[in-house]
Amino acid sequence: MYHFADAEPDRSMKRFVPGPERQREFRDALGRFATGVTVVTTITDEGPVGITANSFSSVSLEPPIVLWSIGRHSRRFPAFERCERFAVHVLGADQIDLSRRFARSGDAFTGLEHDRNEDGVPLLRGCLSRFECERFAAHDGGDHVIMVARVNAASLANGEPLLFAAGGYGRFDRFV
Ligand SMILES: Cc1cc2nc3c(=O)[nH]c(=O)nc-3n(C[C@H](O)[C@H](O)[C@H](O)COP(=O)(O)O)c2cc1C
């Protein structure tokens, strides 16, 4: 894994055309962009489903709209592609376990205490913020589908965010 502290001060850049042979470098370049970490949850006929996602982004304040993208390769893709309602949970720095749990396959809800909203969408506890969403649009994004959603309810708590960059977890170190 790439460690920032080991990086030389040299900022000369390596330019390349992304393609099947350059996937590692392309992923590395994308990984220089630090993000927060979310878990997106929904309900299906087979029960609750969740997935760890760092593709979450704010889009519009009025109306309130957010987006995230789901990989077509994921076994959880059919559940999220169809769902009309879902909840996005922004994780705190103390929730790495939750991020790992929902990145793994399977029934991550087993043994996990959670609540449900009026639409039956699973709501996780102890997160920094939460957006209860209704599907607004879904766009083709290559090997992902971009899910655009209207936020019907937002929740907010205090705490330190969990960050993800260069394939690893970290915390926010404020400069100013
Ligand atoms: C920090 C982190 C962020 C992730 N972000 C996304 C994402 O935005 N979209 C996505 O489809 N998968 C994302 N994944 C991968 C999924 O959580 C999951 O591991 C993957 O879809 C494989 O699921 P499957 O085992 O059901 O096939 C992320 C994983 C991690 C650890």
PDBQT file of the ligand as one rigid body, heavy atoms in Angstrom, charges set to zero:
ROOT
HETATM    1  C1  LIG A 201     -13.969   2.081   1.163  1.00  0.00    +0.000 C 
HETATM    2  C2  LIG A 201     -14.764   1.327   0.122  1.00  0.00    +0.000 A 
HETATM    3  C3  LIG A 201     -15.534   2.027  -0.783  1.00  0.00    +0.000 A 
HETATM    4  C4  LIG A 201     -16.306   1.354  -1.747  1.00  0.00    +0.000 A 
HETATM    5  N1  LIG A 201     -17.083   2.083  -2.599  1.00  0.00    +0.000 NA
HETATM    6  C5  LIG A 201     -17.866   1.450  -3.493  1.00  0.00    +0.000 A 
HETATM    7  C6  LIG A 201     -18.752   2.192  -4.327  1.00  0.00    +0.000 A 
HETATM    8  O1  LIG A 201     -18.827   3.421  -4.264  1.00  0.00    +0.000 OA
HETATM    9  N2  LIG A 201     -19.538   1.502  -5.196  1.00  0.00    +0.000 N 
HETATM   10  C7  LIG A 201     -19.495   0.129  -5.280  1.00  0.00    +0.000 A 
HETATM   11  O2  LIG A 201     -20.223  -0.449  -6.086  1.00  0.00    +0.000 OA
HETATM   12  N3  LIG A 201     -18.660  -0.598  -4.500  1.00  0.00    +0.000 NA
HETATM   13  C8  LIG A 201     -17.868   0.027  -3.599  1.00  0.00    +0.000 A 
HETATM   14  N4  LIG A 201     -17.055  -0.701  -2.776  1.00  0.00    +0.000 N 
HETATM   15  C9  LIG A 201     -17.049  -2.184  -2.897  1.00  0.00    +0.000 C 
HETATM   16  C10 LIG A 201     -18.291  -2.779  -2.249  1.00  0.00    +0.000 C 
HETATM   17  O3  LIG A 201     -18.403  -2.383  -0.891  1.00  0.00    +0.000 OA
HETATM   18  C11 LIG A 201     -18.275  -4.328  -2.314  1.00  0.00    +0.000 C 
HETATM   19  O4  LIG A 201     -17.122  -4.803  -1.673  1.00  0.00    +0.000 OA
HETATM   20  C12 LIG A 201     -18.271  -4.834  -3.739  1.00  0.00    +0.000 C 
HETATM   21  O5  LIG A 201     -19.409  -4.349  -4.417  1.00  0.00    +0.000 OA
HETATM   22  C13 LIG A 201     -18.291  -6.362  -3.834  1.00  0.00    +0.000 C 
HETATM   23  O6  LIG A 201     -19.575  -6.802  -3.457  1.00  0.00    +0.000 OA
HETATM   24  P1  LIG A 201     -20.079  -8.312  -3.652  1.00  0.00    +0.000 P 
HETATM   25  O7  LIG A 201     -19.202  -9.147  -2.762  1.00  0.00    +0.000 OA
HETATM   26  O8  LIG A 201     -21.519  -8.287  -3.220  1.00  0.00    +0.000 OA
HETATM   27  O9  LIG A 201     -19.925  -8.654  -5.103  1.00  0.00    +0.000 OA
HETATM   28  C14 LIG A 201     -16.275  -0.057  -1.806  1.00  0.00    +0.000 A 
HETATM   29  C15 LIG A 201     -15.492  -0.765  -0.880  1.00  0.00    +0.000 A 
HETATM   30  C16 LIG A 201     -14.745  -0.091   0.068  1.00  0.00    +0.000 A 
HETATM   31  C17 LIG A 201     -13.928  -0.874   1.067  1.00  0.00    +0.000 C 
ENDROOT
TORSDOF 0
